[in-house]
Amino acid sequence: MNSPLGQAISRMPATLLLIDDNAVQAATRQTILKRAGYFVIAALNPSRALEQIQGASSLRRYSW
């Protein structure tokens, strides 16, 4: 990845999807993962997770 775009992508943090029905545990885990350098998408149930992923993918489609 020698191109500027390739270098930028290689510096982007990995994205994790965190699904936990316990809000306190989800927040704790999200904080730990963010401090470890990950970009975290957190959801309290699978339906909400799908909504967030679909929203994120449409943002990616139009941001380039």
N, C-alpha and C positions, 0 to 999 in steps of 0.2 A: 504494500500500500504506500507507494511513493508519491502519489498525487496529493494535492492539498485536501481534497475531499476524503481520500482514504486515510490520511493522517488524522483528520478531524473525527472520522468515524472510529478509528482505533482508540481515541482518547475519551470517547463517550462511555459513561458507566453502563454496566450491564443492567438491564431492566428485569425486575422480579415482580411477579403477581402474587400478592399475599392475600389469602382468603382465610378468615377466622371469624367465627360467630361471636367471639368474646371481644368486645371493643377494647378493653384494657389490655388484654394480651396482644391484640393486633397492634395497638399503638406502641407497646413496648418493643415488639419484634420489628416494627417499622423503624423505630428510632435506632435500634441496634444495627439493622441492615443499612440504613442511610449513613450512619457513622463509619461503616465498613466500606463505603464508597458506591453502594448500589442506588439506582433509581428505583423506588418502590411504588407500585400501584397497589393500594390496599382496598379490600372490599369485605363487607361483613357477611355476604352470601354469594353463591355462584351466579345468581341472576344479575346482581349488581356488578359483579366482576365482568360478565359478558358485556354489559352496557358500557363499562369503562373501557374495555379493550376495543369495542367497536368505535367508540368516540375517539380513542387515541389513534386508531388506524386511519380514520378519516382525516385527522389532523396531519398525520404523516403524509398522506396522499397529496395534500394541498400545500405543504410547507416547502416542498422542493421546487 
